[in-house]
Amino acid sequence: MKQKKKDLIKIAIKLFARKGIQATSVQDIVSEYGISKGSFYHYFSSKDELLVDIFKYYFDYILRLLKNAEQEDLRPRDKFKKQIIIQFDFFIKHRDFIMMVLREQNHSINDQLRKFFEKNQYEIYKYCEKNILSIYGEDVKPYIFDTVLVYEGIRNAYMGITVFKGVNVDLDQLSEFILKQIDHVVRHFLEKKNPPITHVNIEDMFPRCKKKKEQLLPILMNMKRTLEQADLHTEKKKELIDVVQFLLNEVEQREEVKSYVFRGMLVHFKDISALKADVDRIVNILDIKLL
């Protein structure tokens, strides 16, 4: 992200927290920064888009903290415990902004932001699933959605009193308590051989987020075939086919599709009319904007 865009986001966060979202205009933001409205619209198409990018900014930041903890030389359970503490600590520190958004949510939560929240929730569930599997092993897989739901329910309840009510708790004690409740849930299923309560997986609950790899692969293969038959200069054709092959490799080799990779690479096809429909489908699946 370019520095000027980051600066605008930080200024908007400060003004939104001070004045509220509805009461803060684009003019307020550019006046605070000392730039023109034209410069603002170079980075954001609207204040709604700015708000989405603010949440992306926060989410990317906490994701970096969680990934840093994941790289530490700790047992899976200790990593999960540390990541739970990181989440609570982050949201408590940003309580004022979160409370302000909740106060104005009926007016300021737009469709783009709702999509982002849904995608965010899906990624949180998948992150939790990964941690639970790393601690308890593959035997817990049939019960993974039930276990994730219990974790999310307990976590959200304590988020409610710590973030929204301002109740102080010992985060180390809280994280240990949460993990012990998950121990009980897993033991209930594995030792007593109880059947799962739900018979769905996380992807079933987030149809717009699921199986991106499966959606993208046939589109990319079709793009490759189209290019192979296209009337293009030999070097240009080879270059574009190489780009498609790179994206195919990305999708096939990675567990999670990296949207930013597609956002950067799809620009190569912007002048190829025969690929427009395929590119538009990819943009819709990944919910991205082309550079």
Steps between C-alpha positions, in 0.01 A plus 500: 500500500633842405601729784255778406212251506612378844517862620145567377375188679667604826358853477152364424519265799586794725219720361241221500581424866477869590196610294330180386480351152192685382618836632843471335509610136758433231579871520578464871745221422683677217512827695659320795760344268550810284419350160228550239184294462637385165794340680261325739299352213820372344518252791133453595189516284287606800489530877338155507801351326727680745310341790546154347873568462521608864366164610735326259784702651405384850445140392831483311676638808357242739562228242868592497510475880336157490733375228803623693382298800448200274865512395624477860651174626208405725274201544173526300299556819735778620482667158122496508502642852730783395283575198190519719676754724609700191140522378361622831785744552455644149125553525522645851761753382276602207181499705409866431498457124308170514237652730461798269438275200243294692315816603468604136472158338143545376611800297857425404528125435481470122475189281871497429571509873250220565684286245827580672358402842374172356839424344669602825276268703572215261876551534472513881309170498763342272784630717327352805446169317872484416598557863257241636622238251862573589428445871264200493585332169294363214266306731321824586424578135139365501429732796696801381204727428339429838833568673554823309148615591565440870831687482340791315208512743726520806739743336221731382337498843822618662562746217162644591593576858866596446470706180143627511447523877857589595534225764864431589611136505831316515553401136738217583244350738219557249684334211584197717136476608380509138741226398388280790140531383610387155676203667168402659312529171753288310507241777119486494510404132810281482483303826126452515473444124208740483379585150555854366224746582533667161570320174637794303842646445616860516484542121130406502426799722685746277397414141646822360838419655528127441701305247663792326767266370240281333332804346821654373666196343254450210496873427878513480510189282248662266713815486802291407309326217368833375850646487640196322247557221521882501639701210781666692868567443699190601694671779189670639307173492779317684520776760126485572490120510790508747299738722199265493725204579649691792148560637409134447807398700404746776151353527614138486793529742361728771245412765348849487459709186694826524268770364775761478696276261204488259439872541852571381518241222159549338608842375686315222165408342323837512529555123409143400127515422469121457597458867279774646221264613749266670681789670167643621408161651830482687456856628153407628616177667790668680312829560794709379552811292744502213804724517 
